[in-house]
Amino acid sequence: MPRTSAGLLLYRLRPGGPEVLLGHMGGPFWARRDDGGWSIPKGEHGPDEDPLSVARREFEEELGSPPPAGQPAPLGELRVTSGKVLAVWAAEGDLDATAARSNTFALEWPPRSGRLQEFPEIDRAAWFGLEEARSKLVAGQVPFLDRLRDQLARRRG
């Protein structure tokens, strides 16, 4: 049974096209990486948890703000490069990315030092147009941008 994760991709419509809210992954492994170092707010869940509830919870934990009210639209599932199966929903909304405050995780750092340090799961958040987001996102999540684009195009009719 593969590990599973669920996430919520927040988007807003702008005159130049849709923008998505991404979080830059925290911790020393991602500190100097910009392109390919951003993620959809998400988290792992067990087989008995509702994936959409997990996506909403993780959004709030990683960004420090509740997700928008309403029913998000499913963008489906993908097996990402880590081997996890990631389910993502899209929700329209807006928030101040500069106010994002994430929960933390403990990591032995430097390696084999015996010292545990706390790092934010998301060290910053930002809005990106879909094309720029393609280069910012970790590769395995990029297809969700295409799914969002297609869904928004169908809505416009």
KENUGU-145119 format. One line per 2 residues: their letters; for each residue x, y, z of N, C-alpha, C. Coordinates in Angstrom, 2 decimals. Example, Ala and Ser with C-alpha at 12.3 -4.5 7.8 and 13.67 -1.06 7.14 Angstrom:
// residues 2
as) 13.19:-5.69:7.80:12.30:-4.50:7.80:13.20:-3.30:7.80; 12.85:-2.25:7.08:13.67:-1.06:7.14:12.90:0.03:7.87
//
This chain:
// residues 157
mp) 0.85:-1.19:0.00:0.00:0.00:0.00:0.89:1.24:0.00; 0.76:2.12:-1.01:1.61:3.32:-1.05:1.20:4.32:0.02
rt) 2.15:5.15:0.45:1.84:6.24:1.36:1.01:7.27:0.61; 0.12:7.93:1.34:-0.79:8.89:0.70:-0.67:10.26:1.35
sa) -0.85:11.28:0.52:-0.85:12.67:0.96:-2.02:13.38:0.31; -2.41:14.50:0.91:-3.49:15.30:0.36:-3.13:16.77:0.50
gl) -3.50:17.56:-0.51:-3.16:18.98:-0.50:-4.26:19.84:-1.08; -4.13:21.13:-0.81:-5.09:22.12:-1.28:-4.33:23.20:-2.03
ll) -4.66:23.36:-3.32:-4.03:24.37:-4.17:-4.95:25.58:-4.24; -4.53:26.66:-3.58:-5.31:27.89:-3.58:-4.96:28.68:-4.84
yr) -5.99:29.22:-5.50:-5.75:30.03:-6.69:-6.62:31.29:-6.62; -6.17:32.29:-7.36:-6.95:33.52:-7.50:-6.88:33.94:-8.96
lr) -7.95:34.56:-9.42:-8.02:34.98:-10.82:-7.58:36.44:-10.90; -6.66:36.70:-11.82:-6.10:38.03:-12.04:-6.22:38.37:-13.52
pg) -6.16:39.65:-13.88:-6.26:40.02:-15.30:-5.22:39.32:-16.18; -4.04:39.06:-15.66:-3.01:38.39:-16.43:-3.12:36.87:-16.42
gp) -4.12:36.35:-15.74:-4.30:34.90:-15.66:-4.32:34.45:-14.21; -4.63:33.18:-13.98:-4.70:32.68:-12.61:-3.33:32.65:-11.94
ev) -3.35:32.82:-10.63:-2.15:32.69:-9.80:-2.42:31.62:-8.76; -1.37:30.90:-8.36:-1.49:29.87:-7.34:-0.58:30.21:-6.17
ll) -1.01:29.79:-4.99:-0.24:30.01:-3.77:0.58:28.76:-3.49; 1.89:28.92:-3.42:2.80:27.81:-3.14:3.61:28.13:-1.90
gh) 4.09:27.08:-1.25:4.94:27.23:-0.08:6.34:26.73:-0.39; 7.35:27.50:0.02:8.74:27.05:-0.14:9.07:26.11:1.00
mg) 9.56:24.93:0.67:9.82:23.91:1.68:10.93:24.36:2.62; 10.68:24.18:3.91:11.62:24.62:4.93:12.69:23.58:5.22
gp) 13.67:23.99:5.98:14.75:23.09:6.38:16.00:23.30:5.54; 17.09:22.75:6.01:18.38:22.99:5.37:18.52:22.41:3.96
fw) 17.79:21.37:3.63:17.92:20.76:2.31:17.38:21.66:1.20; 16.43:22.53:1.55:15.77:23.38:0.56:16.18:24.84:0.67
ar) 17.00:25.19:1.64:17.30:26.59:1.95:17.84:27.37:0.76; 18.67:26.77:-0.05:19.29:27.49:-1.17:18.65:27.16:-2.52
rd) 17.55:26.46:-2.47:16.90:26.04:-3.71:15.62:26.83:-3.92; 15.50:27.47:-5.07:14.28:28.20:-5.39:13.50:27.39:-6.43
dg) 13.99:27.33:-7.66:13.31:26.51:-8.66:13.29:25.06:-8.19; 12.11:24.46:-8.23:11.97:23.08:-7.78:11.92:22.91:-6.27
gw) 11.84:24.00:-5.52:11.84:23.93:-4.06:10.52:24.35:-3.42; 9.48:24.51:-4.22:8.18:24.95:-3.73:7.19:23.80:-3.83
si) 6.13:23.87:-3.03:5.17:22.77:-2.97:3.76:23.29:-2.76; 2.80:22.48:-3.16:1.40:22.68:-2.78:1.32:22.33:-1.29
pk) 0.67:23.14:-0.46:0.52:22.75:0.96:-0.19:21.40:1.06; 0.46:20.46:1.73:-0.05:19.09:1.76:0.51:18.35:2.95
ge) -0.01:17.16:3.18:0.51:16.33:4.25:0.04:14.90:4.11; 0.78:14.00:4.77:0.45:12.58:4.73:-0.79:12.27:5.54
hg) -1.44:11.18:5.15:-2.60:10.72:5.92:-2.67:9.20:5.88; -3.38:8.68:6.84:-3.57:7.24:6.92:-4.80:6.79:6.16
pd) -4.99:5.48:6.05:-6.11:4.95:5.26:-7.48:5.25:5.86; -7.54:5.56:7.14:-8.83:5.83:7.78:-9.17:7.32:7.86
ed) -8.32:8.17:7.29:-8.57:9.61:7.34:-9.18:10.08:6.01; -10.04:11.07:6.09:-10.63:11.67:4.90:-9.59:12.59:4.24
pl) -9.19:12.30:3.00:-8.14:13.09:2.35:-8.45:14.59:2.26; -9.69:14.97:1.97:-10.01:16.39:1.88:-9.88:17.08:3.24
sv) -10.29:16.41:4.30:-10.12:16.97:5.65:-8.64:17.15:5.97; -7.82:16.19:5.56:-6.38:16.29:5.77:-5.82:17.47:4.96
ar) -6.26:17.62:3.71:-5.79:18.73:2.88:-6.10:20.07:3.54; -7.30:20.20:4.09:-7.67:21.45:4.76:-6.83:21.68:6.02
re) -6.64:20.62:6.80:-5.85:20.73:8.03:-4.41:21.13:7.71; -3.82:20.46:6.73:-2.43:20.74:6.38:-2.26:22.15:5.83
fe) -3.24:22.63:5.08:-3.21:24.00:4.58:-3.08:24.97:5.75; -3.94:24.77:6.75:-3.93:25.67:7.91:-2.64:25.53:8.71
ee) -2.15:24.30:8.89:-0.91:24.11:9.65:0.30:24.72:8.93; 0.36:24.57:7.62:1.54:25.02:6.89:1.52:26.50:6.54
lg) 0.34:27.10:6.48:0.26:28.51:6.13:-0.21:29.39:7.28; -0.74:28.79:8.34:-1.19:29.56:9.49:-2.48:30.30:9.24
sp) -3.24:29.88:8.23:-4.50:30.53:7.89:-5.48:29.45:7.47; -6.74:29.57:7.87:-7.70:28.55:7.45:-7.93:28.59:5.94
pp) -8.25:27.45:5.35:-8.57:27.46:3.92:-9.89:28.18:3.68; -10.12:28.62:2.45:-11.39:29.31:2.19:-12.57:28.38:2.40
ag) -13.70:28.97:2.75:-14.93:28.19:2.91:-15.39:27.70:1.54; -16.24:26.74:1.54:-16.77:26.23:0.28:-16.20:24.88:-0.07
qp) -16.71:24.33:-1.14:-16.30:23.00:-1.58:-15.22:23.11:-2.65; -13.99:22.69:-2.35:-12.93:22.72:-3.36:-13.21:21.71:-4.48
ap) -12.64:21.98:-5.63:-12.80:21.10:-6.80:-11.66:20.10:-6.85; -11.96:18.82:-7.02:-10.89:17.82:-7.06:-10.04:17.95:-8.32
lg) -8.73:17.85:-8.15:-7.79:17.81:-9.27:-7.24:16.40:-9.48; -7.73:15.46:-8.69:-7.34:14.07:-8.87:-6.11:13.69:-8.07
el) -5.56:12.53:-8.42:-4.39:11.96:-7.73:-3.25:11.76:-8.72; -2.04:11.76:-8.18:-0.83:11.45:-8.94:0.14:10.71:-8.03
rv) 0.90:9.81:-8.62:2.03:9.24:-7.89:3.19:10.19:-8.14; 3.68:10.81:-7.07:4.76:11.79:-7.19:6.11:11.10:-7.07
ts) 7.18:11.85:-7.28:8.52:11.26:-7.35:8.94:10.53:-6.09; 8.37:10.89:-4.94:8.71:10.20:-3.69:8.04:8.82:-3.62
gk) 7.13:8.54:-4.55:6.40:7.28:-4.53:5.05:7.39:-3.84; 4.81:8.52:-3.16:3.51:8.74:-2.52:2.44:8.99:-3.57
vl) 1.20:8.71:-3.19:0.06:9.09:-4.02:-0.49:10.37:-3.41; -0.48:11.44:-4.20:-0.91:12.75:-3.74:-2.25:13.11:-4.39
av) -3.24:13.41:-3.55:-4.55:13.91:-4.02:-4.61:15.40:-3.73; -5.06:16.17:-4.72:-5.09:17.63:-4.58:-6.47:18.16:-4.98
wa) -6.91:19.18:-4.24:-8.13:19.92:-4.55:-7.74:21.36:-4.81; -8.52:22.03:-5.65:-8.31:23.45:-5.95:-9.41:24.26:-5.27
ae) -9.01:25.38:-4.68:-9.97:26.27:-4.03:-9.63:27.71:-4.41; -10.65:28.46:-4.77:-10.44:29.87:-5.09:-10.45:30.67:-3.80
gd) -9.50:31.58:-3.68:-9.43:32.42:-2.50:-8.22:33.32:-2.57; -8.03:34.08:-1.54:-6.91:35.01:-1.49:-6.46:35.12:-0.04
ld) -5.18:35.24:0.15:-4.64:35.53:1.47:-3.30:36.21:1.31; -2.86:36.84:2.36:-1.59:37.55:2.36:-0.47:36.53:2.53
at) 0.24:36.24:1.45:1.31:35.24:1.50:2.42:35.64:2.46; 2.64:36.93:2.64:3.73:37.36:3.53:3.41:37.09:4.99
aa) 2.15:36.83:5.30:1.74:36.57:6.70:1.77:35.08:7.03; 2.17:34.23:6.09:2.16:32.78:6.32:3.09:32.42:7.48
rs) 2.59:31.58:8.37:3.37:31.08:9.52:3.12:29.59:9.63; 4.17:28.81:9.46:4.05:27.36:9.39:4.35:26.69:10.73
nt) 3.82:25.47:10.84:4.23:24.61:11.94:5.68:24.16:11.68; 6.28:23.45:12.61:7.69:23.07:12.48:7.86:21.56:12.57
fa) 9.06:21.12:12.20:9.44:19.72:12.35:10.85:19.68:12.93; 11.18:18.59:13.60:12.51:18.42:14.21:13.38:17.60:13.28
le) 14.65:18.00:13.18:15.61:17.31:12.32:16.98:17.36:12.99; 17.68:16.24:12.96:19.06:16.25:13.45:19.90:17.05:12.46
wp) 20.43:18.19:12.95:21.21:19.05:12.08:22.28:19.76:12.86; 23.51:19.76:12.39:24.01:19.06:11.21:23.90:17.53:11.36
pr) 23.96:16.82:10.22:23.83:15.36:10.27:24.85:14.73:11.23; 24.40:13.71:11.95:25.21:12.94:12.90:25.80:13.80:14.03
sg) 25.18:14.96:14.29:25.67:15.84:15.36:25.03:15.52:16.69; 23.88:14.80:16.65:23.15:14.54:17.87:22.29:15.71:18.32
rl) 22.30:16.81:17.55:21.51:18.00:17.90:20.25:18.06:17.05; 19.11:18.14:17.75:17.85:18.32:17.04:17.55:19.80:16.92
qe) 17.18:20.21:15.71:16.77:21.59:15.48:15.37:21.60:14.90; 14.65:22.67:15.18:13.30:22.85:14.64:13.38:23.71:13.38
fp) 12.64:23.29:12.35:12.56:24.03:11.10:11.09:24.15:10.69; 10.71:25.27:10.04:9.33:25.37:9.55:9.12:24.43:8.37
ei) 7.93:23.82:8.29:7.64:22.99:7.12:7.64:23.83:5.86; 7.10:25.03:5.95:7.08:25.99:4.85:7.75:27.25:5.40
dr) 8.86:27.68:4.78:9.54:28.86:5.34:9.06:30.18:4.74; 8.32:30.11:3.64:7.67:31.29:3.08:6.65:30.84:2.04
aa) 5.73:31.72:1.72:4.71:31.44:0.71:4.69:32.60:-0.27; 4.23:32.30:-1.49:4.15:33.34:-2.52:3.14:32.94:-3.58
wf) 2.64:33.96:-4.26:1.74:33.76:-5.39:2.55:33.74:-6.68; 2.20:32.83:-7.58:2.87:32.71:-8.86:1.84:32.51:-9.96
gl) 2.09:33.12:-11.13:1.32:32.79:-12.32:1.62:31.34:-12.69; 0.73:30.73:-13.46:0.88:29.30:-13.76:2.21:28.96:-14.44
ee) 2.67:29.80:-15.34:3.93:29.48:-16.03:5.12:29.54:-15.08; 5.19:30.58:-14.26:6.29:30.67:-13.30:6.20:29.54:-12.27
ar) 4.99:29.20:-11.88:4.79:28.12:-10.90:5.34:26.79:-11.42; 5.33:26.60:-12.74:5.85:25.35:-13.32:7.32:25.15:-12.96
sk) 8.09:26.23:-12.93:9.51:26.09:-12.60:9.75:26.08:-11.09; 8.83:26.65:-10.32:9.01:26.71:-8.86:8.65:25.39:-8.18
lv) 7.59:24.74:-8.65:7.10:23.51:-8.02:8.07:22.35:-8.17; 8.07:21.47:-7.17:8.77:20.21:-7.34:8.13:19.50:-8.53
ag) 8.94:18.82:-9.32:8.50:18.29:-10.62:7.26:17.42:-10.55; 7.15:16.59:-9.54:6.03:15.66:-9.46:4.68:16.31:-9.27
qv) 4.65:17.58:-8.86:3.38:18.27:-8.63:2.95:19.14:-9.81; 3.81:19.35:-10.79:3.51:20.22:-11.92:2.24:19.82:-12.67
pf) 1.94:18.53:-12.87:0.70:18.20:-13.59:-0.57:18.76:-12.95; -0.54:19.05:-11.66:-1.72:19.64:-11.03:-1.98:21.06:-11.57
ld) -0.94:21.76:-11.98:-1.13:23.08:-12.59:-1.89:22.96:-13.91; -1.54:21.94:-14.70:-2.24:21.71:-15.97:-3.69:21.34:-15.72
rl) -3.92:20.53:-14.71:-5.30:20.14:-14.38:-6.11:21.36:-13.94; -5.50:22.24:-13.15:-6.19:23.46:-12.73:-6.49:24.33:-13.94
rd) -5.51:24.54:-14.80:-5.70:25.35:-16.00:-6.85:24.81:-16.85; -6.87:23.49:-17.06:-7.93:22.87:-17.86:-9.29:23.04:-17.19
ql) -9.33:22.87:-15.88:-10.59:23.01:-15.15:-11.13:24.45:-15.26; -10.23:25.43:-15.13:-10.66:26.83:-15.23:-11.11:27.15:-16.66
ar) -10.46:26.58:-17.65:-10.86:26.81:-19.05:-12.25:26.23:-19.32; -12.54:25.06:-18.77:-13.87:24.45:-18.93:-14.95:25.32:-18.27
rr) -14.60:25.91:-17.13:-15.55:26.76:-16.42:-15.92:27.99:-17.23; -14.91:28.55:-17.93:-15.15:29.74:-18.75:-15.96:29.39:-19.98
g) -15.94:28.11:-20.35:-16.79:27.62:-21.39:-16.29:27.79:-22.76
//
